[in-house]
Amino acid sequence: MDDASMVGLMGRVTGTVGPGLVGEVIVRVRGGAEHFLAYASDGSARIERGTVVMVMEYLPPRTVYVEPAYDS
């Protein structure tokens, strides 16, 4: 999977993302759903479990930087 095909995909936070935390998201990709380690794209946001997020950057093989997909 290349960077361009991951960026822009939507996922859901399954482990809180935030400063000092390594979060987790599940993203539908390659015909299934896969878990990725996740960090906030701005480095300081806290994103709670259940939040729908968008992948802003992908670092192979299993790390993504995300931001909330919708404003609260």
C-alpha positions, 0 to 999 in steps of 0.5 A, a space after each residue: 500500500 502506498 502513501 497516496 492510497 492511505 491518505 484520505 481514508 476514514 477510520 475509527 479510533 479504537 485506542 485514545 490518540 493524544 500527546 504522550 500516547 500511542 493510539 490505535 485506529 481501525 481503517 477499511 483498506 485492502 478489502 478488509 479492516 486493519 489496525 494501525 498505530 496512530 498519532 494526532 496530525 497536529 501533535 497536540 490534539 486528544 482524540 477519544 475512542 469512537 471518533 471518526 478520523 481521516 488519515 493525513 499521513 501514512 508511515 509504512 508499515 503500520 503507522 498513521 497520523 490522523 485528525 477528526 473527520 468532523 467538527 464537534 
